[in-house]
Amino acid sequence: MTVTQASSTFQRILDHSSRADPYPLYAELRRTPVARQEDGGYVVSTYREITALLHNPHLSSDAHNLDQPGPTLAMRGDTPAFIGLDPPQHDRLRRMAMRHFGPPHSPRLVNDLRPDLNAIVTRLIDNLVSKDEIDIVDDFAYPFPVTVICHLLGVPREDEPRFHGWVEAIVAMLDVDPATGSEERVREGVQARESLREYLAGLLESRRGRPAGDDLLSRLANDDGPDGRMTDEEIVSTANLLLIAGHETTVNLITNGVLTLLRHPDVLERLRREPEMIIRTVEELLRYEPPVHLIPWRAAYSDLTVADTVIPKGSRITLVLASGNRDPAYFRDPDRFDPDRRENQHLGFGAGVHLCFGAPLARLEAQIALNELFHNLESPRLVADPPPYRQSAVLRGPRHLLVRQE
Ligand code: HEM
């Protein structure tokens, strides 16, 4: 494929009309593993190249290393959250936050949450089983992780209508579709980011002088661990990141899970009989229908050679995780939803130093949500397939998923 073809394939992927099924376009894109775009950025779509880049210290997450405009995780001048920093600053902040969250490979703290998660899910399901028609997104997959992250951070759940709009505007700013890339959207996003910061700074202030609570904000404010204390700015950035990340991703995993299982009744039937199968079902969902399709905020820290292409220093590099997950050079029969696959090193949570911090929590939330939902719904049926999708090509998932009980 020529540069222009690969560039227009990516433009079509970003277009909202491709959102319901971008996978054939990803296959087209993979014919040029490293595709230069007309704006000078690069798009990487094959498993091997994405994985190598995620582990390459010359790939930066810090917007200061980008020569090109476009979506960034932090504004110049902000104190960025650790997702937008490189080692060693990244590692210090991540380590400090992790002390209160549980390391990704030994989810001890997260497992302690199991009874709380079960109770929240049961309450939500009690309210929807009697309905004829359910919106899986608004009635279930959104309120569940939001309630959990509020509880963990120490953010009052009743404030959700206030910060929901801000989070939506911030996520919209991360979108990379030039068709929707108006100055207006960026202005609203910047304003929302400011409002959310002020709100979280206010909460932090209110925690001072009170007996330390068990929530993350209180714990970070009072932490005297081996790395010292975070500054107030750092705490606000960290809380900001966790609130957004805990908000806008798990909703898509649960919704994509309901949709995929209803499209594969044989797997659903087995899952109902063998609930422990949910662990590998959720892993397969993270490969087959991942909530994060693209990482558009990496920069080449120096000239990089990837699959014989030289990417100049300062270029924007977009990693198409969802395409790597369907790469036949790595996964056998990649377009098949198969919870029984033995090797499943998917890219759903990224890889390398920025590997998702909330992965153990997200996994457990999705496992409990899907098992409990299908245990309680009688003969659920999709009202529309495909459902309407959210605008974002980065955080991809249905906006609504209507299900009827027969
Ligand atoms: C990072 C996916 C849920 C917190 C990431 C990254 C991905 C990802 C792909 C890598 C970003 C990069 O390399 O730039 C997901 C998915 C989720 C999920 C698919 C749900 C299914 C969560 C939750 C939280 C969370 C529930 C918090 C409670 C974070 C944080 C980072 C991150 C803090 C940045 C880590 C770092 O920079 O070291 N996530 N995430 N995520 N995620 Fe998640």
Residues whose N, C-alpha, C, O or C-beta is under 5 A from the ligand:
A	BS01	HEM	F82 I83 R94 L242 A245 G246 T249 T250 L253 P291 V292 I295 L347 G348 F349 G350 V353 H354 L355 C356 F357 G358 A359 L361 A362
